[in-house]
Amino acid sequence: MKQSVFGLVVALSLTACKEEPRGKMEPIPRPPGMKDAPPPAEAAPAAAAEPPVDPSKVVLRWKIPQGAPTSYRLDIERTGGAPASTEEVTPSKSAKGKGKEKPAPVAAAPAALPGPVTYFMERTDSGDYRLRVVPVGSNVDADTATLSERGFVLDGLQGATRNTATLVLELPRDPVGTGDVWSLGTELILMEALGPQFQAGQPERSNRVKLASLTPADGGEQVATLEYDISEKLAGKVRGKDEPPTSPARAEEEDAEADDSGRPRPRATPETSASAEVNITGRGEFLVKAGRWRSWEGTVTSVTKGGFPTAALQVPTGALKLRLTAVESAPAPAPTAQPQQ
């Protein structure tokens, strides 16, 4: 009996040794007709290198070393008068038959540029670009602004001062080649300043700066010739304001003019046509390697008619000639001599 039990235990032990280890998973056979799994994807190739810069294009940027401001004087010459804004006069009921009309008051002229100004462009210790606009021969405080490396006004300056600085300082964002065209960040007519009495039509805008040529110069320099052609037109109607009756008798007469409901008829509000037109042309030669202007000249012509809201005009009226010339910057203070050890 003992031998049979011992033999049974040995048999069970040998059977257990032949069993598969616990936890082992058998592969599931793939159904017939099903394709094999694709091989694992190979590692993604390295990112393609950026395409080489087109040798026919250049990047125009201001190159202002820290501690050495670049300065330009903008001279402004008036070549045409600043015509007063004319306004068409519509006779009112009270003026009919009297043979005399009283013209409506003309809006005040917009503030002009304060004569010639000097632009001081400098780089701060943090590497930012800063602009100071200083009127020549005036005690007026300087306007200040922050610029990008291409001369785009990031913050500061308003009205004609901002538009003029944009005109002579802003460079294209992307590389440009001969014949390429881009636009400037000018706003010649401010729509928000037209007022509720002005019913504006659709503005007509053209904003084009063109790289006319790119020519080599001495010392490996390149001269980029830029041509400017910018214009903006806006026309509309100016709605007049109701005027009080000229006399008590006229007030009674107007009250008698009632509609079927017995209410006084509203008086027709007179309207006049008004418009404004701004044209800017210019030509400049920019030294690509040095990062500065060699010359820049332009003209600004603006005309308003019919009582156009002059507060909306962001350039002075009349015809102006602009000329930009480099000037000597104030010398940096000399370093203090250190005593020898």
Secondary structure, 3 states (H helix, E strand, C coil): CHHHHHHHHHHHHHHHHCCCCCCCCCCCCCCCCCCCCCCCCCCCCCCCCCCCCCCCEECCCCCCCCCCCEEEEEEEEEEECCCCCCCCCCCCHHHCCCCCCCCCCCCCCCCCCCCCEEEEEEECCCCCEEEEEEECCCCCCCEEEEECCCCCEEECCCHHHHHHHHHHHCCCCCCEECCCEECCCCCCECHHHCCCCEEECCCEEEEEEEEEEEEECHHHCEEEEEEEEEEEEEEEEEECCCCCCCCHHHHHHHHHCECCCCCECCCCCCEEEEEEEEEEEEEEEEECCCCEEEEEEEEEEEEEECCCCHHHECCCCEEEEEEEEEECCCCCCCCCCCCCC
